[in-house]
Amino acid sequence: MQPLVILQLLTLLLLANGTPVIVKRVWGSRFSYPLDGGVRFIDGQHLFGPSKTIRGVLSSVLVTLAGAPLIGLDWKIGLVVGCAAMAGDLFSSFVKRRLRRPPSSRATGLDQIPESLLPLLGCRSMLDLTVVDIAVGVILFFIGEIVLSRLLFKLGVRNRPY
């Protein structure tokens, strides 16, 4: 197992998933354009929903890309983690819309697993990650995301405590 690499990847996952929340808090609704452009899927529901914005995805990828070298990883790792984390987040939102769950609603597991599993799988060959490394990373992210979300809610950064 590679504890340092797992810690570095968890830091990037924190950046990738936390940046849109912080950017929304700082910018409010300015430059907040829905990624799906309001398009509805064949079931009549939004593709992703209004809370998934171009601003959020771009800021997440850029901050994660820039953050990787600061913690000793190649910028390409940051790019992969940022893009894959956002892909996982969009997948979760897509599924939640199909289940007719409201935007920003909580779905334990669905909210954490794709956002961590996809980036870790994306970095597997670049960082020689094992199945154990990936499993530990997903489990730690799952626990950390739930704990951190509640803390951010208490601090007034998040609107809901998941």
Protein Blocks (a to p, Z undefined) as FASTA:
>chain_A
ZZklmmmmmmmmmmmmmmmmmmmmmnomnoiacfklopacfkopafkopklcfklmmmmm
mmmmmmmmmnopafklmmmmmmmmmmmmmmmmmmmmmnopaehiacehjlmmmmmmmmmm
mmmmmnopafklmmmmmmmmmmmmmmmmmmmmmnomambdZZ
